[in-house]
Amino acid sequence: MSPSLLLGVAAATPRFRTPHIDYLSILPILIMMGGAVAIVVVSSLVRRQLRTGVGTLLAIVTSLAALGASLTQWADVADHGAKVTIAGAVAYDGFSVFIQVTVSIAMLLTVLVGDGYLRREDVGGPELYVLALLSASGAMVMGSANDLIVIFLGLEIMSIALYVLAAFNHRRTESGEAALKYFILGSFSSAIFVYGIALVYGATGSTNLPEIADYLSKNVVASNGVLLAGLALLLVGFGFKIAAVPFHMWSPDVYQGAPSPVTGFMAAVAKAGAFAALLRVFVSSFGAERADWQPIVWALAILSLVVGAVLALSQRDVKRMLAYSSINQAGFILLGVQAADGRGVAASLYYVFVYTFMIIGTFAVVTVLARTGDRGHDLSEYRGLAKRQPLLAGALAILLLAQAGVPFTTGFLAKFQVVAAAVDAHSYALAAVAMASGAIAAFFYLRVAIAMYSPAGASGDDASHEPAGAAGAGVGGEAGSAGSGSPAGSGMADPVGAAGGRGGAVGVAAPGVAMLSLQVLTDEAPSPEVAGRTVPVPALAATALGLAVAFTVVFGIVPAPIVDFAHRATLLFL
Amino acid sequence: MDQYLPILVLIVLGLLFAALSFVGSSMLAPKKRPTAAKVAPYECGIVPDIEPPSRFPVRFYLVAMIFIIFDIEIVFLYPWAVVFHQLGTFGLVEILVFAGIVFVSFLYLVSNGALSWAPAKHLERAMPSRTSDSTIARISGNPDPLASGPPVASPDVEPAAAAASGPGQAA
């Protein structure tokens, strides 16, 4: 056989050179997706009554397996170093492994909360887990993507499952409304994101993140209009997913309407995935252009911090309040993005990680308290909770205080680190706004805590009807009287009182805000049917809540392991 | 700038297509519009004063979904078959994984009764808290201790209705 003939045959049927696939680098993603398919198969084959139970079991096993695989990856990356695999599409580094650990944990906690919800609401079986697992795998893809197209792929895998999850409770019309709003706005933002990718590709000639960084470091783009437009559109796409102001409009409605466990999942996983991709794209690929995008992120951060905190003050619906609070927290995480250095990235990663525990734990309590129908989200439902169920109230109080950034919780350190990163980056105004908004935010977290530690009966209103003249002192006094007035709250009276003092100090600084807060505090009439009735707490939800509280407190007191974890994730950052 | 010419051409073609569709439909469509009486549903000659509900079984959606599942599978199978030899073993394994996942969705639909046209055996209760016992208890006025739903605050309020209206506004 002559060489030319051989060449001819080879040319006729050219073999595609498939890239070498390093399966360990995508193992948690494969486990999540495989677990989702396995749950569909098994739940289709077992009897109807067993479906939810089997689904929960398999989902827990899947999440634990993904967590184990992520930790194996962590050891592997620490030993052998970071690398780019699968034809440059996937980055296998500490950063991606960190996000995979975060998402695995969020998934595990969501399954624990979701089991009780599914049994109570009777809205369907393990489909919740299947969709959540797929969504989580999308967030993992976003975390390890090394190419703009792969980021988009992960974004869509994550979002499409979330749209369906938002509509999961078909007995609530709000759930369908939330899904429709999320779907329409989400598809729109995805389209904007893709257009951003196209413009960046047009300006740099590649969608691969290291190649873009390489191009930008070697070439000076004379007229960089296309590049800047692409950057702006990418930022809009990410801003939508992380619910940064002014791209936050969907979030209160969707958070309020979606089933409560799904809301917690959304707040944790969608944020983790989107922030991971945002950090990787902007800090590593467009690091050379930081002078252009830092001011935009600066503005987004300030708007998110202020708008989130101020609008949360006037919410009566706890889920809606938590939605605005989540916008405020996104603003804090943006501080780390804006700093755009190793310290900022580490602070943002730490924030995302500890926020996962706080928000899913909070929504575990919200889920349990909402009762059958998932409707009891009004603040009056929380009134007197400490007397009825002191453990549940204590757990929620700790998680809310952690979100407010009270010391000896992980939330304090998270806020401290991002603010320190902003100060290091000489963004003093931003750091000041962040601290002020944190003080404002303390009000609405404390408002729930005060409601819980007030007596359920009419006697609780005497504190609320205090004249609003002494604004700052009024809030502090109220918190103090509420804490000491509750007989069951002997253990918790201390932190609430202390936090009330902090709120009072803030009130002196911002009396206008204090007035507003007092105004909305006064109209909490407890409904008689709620008073004196306890809600059943499923064992798995209690486990999730216990894990979240234990993590928040233990690693708030002993912060070194998690801080070190986040810091090492950035050291291995490609 | 030459490489952007096809995009421009595509935009022009798209606009032309939209415009020509309107022109064509206005030229070809019948000029006589149907009157209101013509499009109204026929109810034995009586003029309907409310819009009658149009009913058709929701199972048709499930059948449509089965169709879409296999439609999508074919959409991906066809280009794969064209380059089957070039892809080699890797391509074969990948398409088997894909077909397996598609088959799982079919399994899911069948297990949910998409292909069972007999009368449904598993009717899910719309309101689990309402049973015939609870209705008897509600009418007779004494609350039934066996009723699992939220306790009846006042005898004239249905438990499910009370839960739906929200606890905040109860007497």
Interface residues (C-beta under 8 A of the other chain):
Chain A: T13 P14 R15 F16 T18 V37 V40 V41 S44 L45 R48 D122 R371 T372 G373 R375 G376 D378 S380 E381 S527 P528 E529 V530
Chain B: V83 H85 Q86 L87 G88 F90 G91 G100 I101 V104 S105 L107 Y108 V110 S111 N112 H122 E124 R125 P128 S129 G149 P150 A153 A163 A164 G166 P167 G168 Q169 A170 A171
